[in-house]
Amino acid sequence: MTAVLDTLVAVRRAAMDLLARREHGRVELTRKLRQRGAPPEMIEAALDRLTEEGLLSESRYLESFVSYRARSGYGPMRIREELSQRGLQRSDIDLALRECGIDWQEQLRDVWLRKFSGQFPVDARERAKQGRFLSYRGYAMDMIGRLLSGRDMDD
C-alpha cells in the first residue's frame, strides 16, 4: 500500500525515504514524487527545505553518479549525456567531470583490457568493432584512436 502524499510532512518523508536509498537530483526527485501523487507546490516546498538543510545536494548527486558510472566502465561523454537527460545543468556536469579526479585515458584502457584482453585489432573490421564498443561506452574517438594504435602505452 502506498502512502498518500497530501501533506507537506508526507511529501518530505517520501523524499527522505528516496534520499536514504541513494543521492537524487532535484529534477529526478520531483518526478518520482509527482508519480507518487504529491502536489507540485508541496514538492517544491519540501525540496527547498531539504536543500536548505543540506539533505538534498546537486553536487553530491553529481559526484556520486559520475563515480558510479565511471566504476561501471562508462566514459565522460556517456556520463555527460545521461546527466543531461536527468535535467542537470551542463556547466554543473562539466565541473563535476573535471573535478572527479578520474584519469579517463586510464579508465578507457582498463575497459578495453577487460573487454578485449589487450588484443590490438588485427584488421579494419576488428578495429571498427573495438572502436564502436568503446565509443558506445562514452569515450572520445581521439582517445580510442590513441589506445588502439598503441600510442598511449608510452608509460
C-alpha positions as CSV (number, residue, x, y, z in Angstrom):
1,M,0.0,0.0,0.0
2,T,1.4,3.4,-1.0
3,A,1.3,6.4,1.4
4,V,-1.0,9.3,0.5
5,L,1.2,12.4,-0.2
6,D,-1.3,15.1,0.7
7,T,0.6,16.9,3.4
8,L,4.0,18.6,3.5
9,V,5.2,16.1,6.1
10,A,4.2,13.1,4.0
11,V,5.9,14.6,0.9
12,R,9.0,15.3,3.0
13,R,9.0,11.8,4.4
14,A,8.7,10.3,0.9
15,A,11.6,12.4,-0.4
16,M,13.8,11.5,2.6
17,D,13.0,7.8,2.0
18,L,14.2,8.1,-1.6
19,L,17.3,10.0,-0.5
20,A,18.1,7.4,2.1
21,R,18.5,4.8,-0.6
22,R,20.8,6.9,-2.8
23,E,21.5,10.5,-3.8
24,H,19.0,12.0,-6.2
25,G,19.0,15.2,-8.3
26,R,16.2,17.7,-7.8
27,V,14.6,17.0,-11.1
28,E,14.6,13.3,-10.6
29,L,13.2,13.6,-7.1
30,T,10.5,15.9,-8.3
31,R,9.5,13.4,-11.0
32,K,9.4,10.5,-8.5
33,L,7.3,12.4,-6.0
34,R,4.8,13.5,-8.8
35,Q,4.5,9.9,-9.8
36,R,3.5,9.1,-6.2
37,G,0.8,11.7,-6.4
38,A,2.3,14.6,-4.5
39,P,1.1,18.1,-5.4
40,P,3.7,20.3,-7.2
41,E,3.6,23.1,-4.7
42,M,4.2,20.7,-1.8
43,I,7.1,19.1,-3.7
44,E,8.8,22.4,-4.3
45,A,8.4,23.5,-0.6
46,A,9.7,20.1,0.7
47,L,12.7,20.1,-1.7
48,D,13.6,23.7,-0.9
49,R,13.7,22.8,2.8
50,L,15.7,19.6,2.2
51,T,18.2,21.7,0.1
52,E,18.5,24.3,2.9
53,E,19.2,21.5,5.4
54,G,21.8,20.0,3.2
55,L,19.9,16.7,2.7
56,L,19.4,17.3,-1.0
57,S,22.6,18.3,-2.9
58,E,23.0,18.5,-6.6
59,S,26.8,18.5,-6.2
60,R,26.7,15.3,-4.1
61,Y,24.4,13.7,-6.6
62,L,26.7,14.6,-9.5
63,E,29.8,13.3,-7.7
64,S,28.0,10.1,-6.7
65,F,26.7,9.5,-10.2
66,V,29.9,10.2,-12.0
67,S,31.8,7.9,-9.7
68,Y,29.3,5.1,-10.0
69,R,29.1,5.2,-13.8
70,A,32.9,5.5,-14.2
71,R,33.4,2.4,-12.0
72,S,30.9,0.7,-14.3
73,G,33.2,1.4,-17.2
74,Y,31.5,4.4,-18.8
75,G,33.3,7.4,-20.2
76,P,32.8,11.1,-19.8
77,M,30.7,11.6,-23.0
78,R,28.2,8.9,-22.0
79,I,28.0,10.2,-18.4
80,R,27.5,13.8,-19.6
81,E,24.6,12.7,-21.8
82,E,23.0,10.6,-19.0
83,L,23.2,13.5,-16.6
84,S,21.8,16.0,-19.2
85,Q,18.8,13.6,-19.7
86,R,18.2,13.8,-15.9
87,G,17.8,17.6,-16.1
88,L,21.1,18.8,-14.7
89,Q,22.8,21.9,-15.9
90,R,25.6,21.4,-18.5
91,S,28.0,23.7,-16.6
92,D,27.5,21.7,-13.4
93,I,28.0,18.4,-15.2
94,D,31.2,19.7,-16.8
95,L,32.5,20.9,-13.5
96,A,31.8,17.5,-11.8
97,L,33.5,15.6,-14.7
98,R,36.6,17.9,-14.4
99,E,36.8,17.6,-10.6
100,C,36.1,13.9,-10.3
101,G,39.8,13.0,-10.4
102,I,39.4,10.2,-12.9
103,D,42.1,9.6,-15.5
104,W,39.8,8.9,-18.4
105,Q,42.6,7.6,-20.6
106,E,43.5,5.0,-17.9
107,Q,39.8,4.2,-17.4
108,L,39.5,3.6,-21.2
109,R,42.5,1.3,-21.2
110,D,41.0,-0.7,-18.3
111,V,37.7,-1.1,-20.1
112,W,39.5,-2.2,-23.3
113,L,41.7,-4.7,-21.4
114,R,38.6,-6.2,-19.7
115,K,36.6,-6.5,-22.9
116,F,39.3,-7.3,-25.4
117,S,42.0,-8.9,-23.2
118,G,44.6,-6.4,-24.5
119,Q,44.4,-7.8,-28.1
120,F,45.1,-5.0,-30.5
121,P,42.9,-5.1,-33.6
122,V,44.5,-7.1,-36.5
123,D,42.3,-5.7,-39.3
124,A,39.9,-2.8,-40.0
125,R,36.9,-4.9,-39.1
126,E,38.2,-5.7,-35.6
127,R,39.4,-2.1,-35.2
128,A,35.9,-0.9,-36.0
129,K,34.3,-3.4,-33.6
130,Q,36.5,-2.3,-30.7
131,G,36.1,1.4,-31.6
132,R,32.3,1.1,-31.7
133,F,32.2,-0.6,-28.3
134,L,34.4,2.0,-26.7
135,S,32.6,4.9,-28.4
136,Y,29.3,3.5,-27.2
137,R,30.7,3.4,-23.7
138,G,31.3,7.2,-23.9
139,Y,34.9,7.7,-24.8
140,A,36.1,10.2,-27.4
141,M,37.3,9.0,-30.7
142,D,40.8,10.6,-30.3
143,M,41.3,8.7,-27.1
144,I,40.1,5.5,-28.7
145,G,42.4,6.1,-31.7
146,R,45.4,6.6,-29.4
147,L,44.7,3.5,-27.5
148,L,44.1,1.2,-30.5
149,S,47.2,2.4,-32.2
150,G,49.3,1.7,-29.1
151,R,50.3,5.4,-28.7
152,D,49.0,5.6,-25.1
153,M,51.2,2.7,-24.0
154,D,54.3,5.0,-23.6
155,D,54.5,4.5,-19.8
